Amino acid sequence: MSDKAQLGQHLRRHVQYQLYDASIELDPAGIAIYSLCDPRDIRQARYIGQSSSPRRRFLQHLNTARLWLPDERPWWIKSPKLRPLYDWIRELYREDRRLPTMVVWRWAPTATAARLAEREHIEQCLSEHQPLLNIEAERQATQPQLPWGA
């Protein structure tokens, strides 16, 4: 993209066409549990999150990657633990201008239910050995695994 304004338009169009609701809810409401996926294989989740406004949150993720800036480590990310997510988005974009796809997997009625559903989805993806970039995934990878029954 030639400038920040054109990139912004591109991102808004991308969000419009690459946000899928795969939940079985007939009338989705509450808090969405979503994944950001590799567009080459949307079954491969890279990040799990929750939001009451998935479209807005998807655009926030894309804007936070600051794709208009030159290739460099995202120094503007306040939490260093989130840098791998934005490194991944920038890497996707460098490769043929790809961007993640957002898939909403389910809706939760309350914040407590959403947190539990999000954690459950993270654990499911980790059990499938998906390369999650969530902070929770990093924590679980560094904890020693106990044998069954221990």
PETA-V864558 format. One record per backbone hydrogen bond with DSSP energy under -0.5 kcal/mol. CO is the residue of the C=O (numbers start at 1). NH is the residue of the N-H. If there is no record, write none. Layout:
# PETA-V864558
CO:NH ; CO:NH
This chain:
# PETA-V864558
3:7 ; 4:8 ; 5:9 ; 6:10 ; 7:11 ; 8:12 ; 9:13 ; 10:14 ; 11:15 ; 12:16 ; 13:17 ; 14:18 ; 18:20 ; 18:102 ; 20:22 ; 20:104 ; 31:108 ; 32:34 ; 32:51 ; 33:105 ; 33:106 ; 34:49 ; 35:37 ; 35:103 ; 36:46 ; 36:47 ; 37:101 ; 38:41 ; 41:38 ; 41:44 ; 43:45 ; 44:38 ; 46:133 ; 47:36 ; 49:34 ; 51:32 ; 53:57 ; 54:58 ; 55:59 ; 56:60 ; 57:61 ; 58:62 ; 59:63 ; 60:64 ; 61:65 ; 63:66 ; 66:69 ; 73:75 ; 74:77 ; 78:80 ; 79:82 ; 80:83 ; 82:85 ; 82:86 ; 83:87 ; 84:88 ; 85:89 ; 86:90 ; 87:91 ; 88:92 ; 89:93 ; 90:94 ; 91:95 ; 92:98 ; 93:97 ; 94:96 ; 95:98 ; 101:37 ; 102:20 ; 103:35 ; 103:105 ; 104:22 ; 106:33 ; 108:31 ; 110:114 ; 111:115 ; 112:116 ; 113:117 ; 114:118 ; 115:119 ; 116:120 ; 117:121 ; 118:122 ; 119:123 ; 120:124 ; 121:125 ; 122:126 ; 123:127 ; 124:128 ; 125:130 ; 126:129 ; 130:132 ; 134:138 ; 135:139 ; 136:140 ; 137:141 ; 138:142 ; 139:143 ; 144:146 ; 147:150
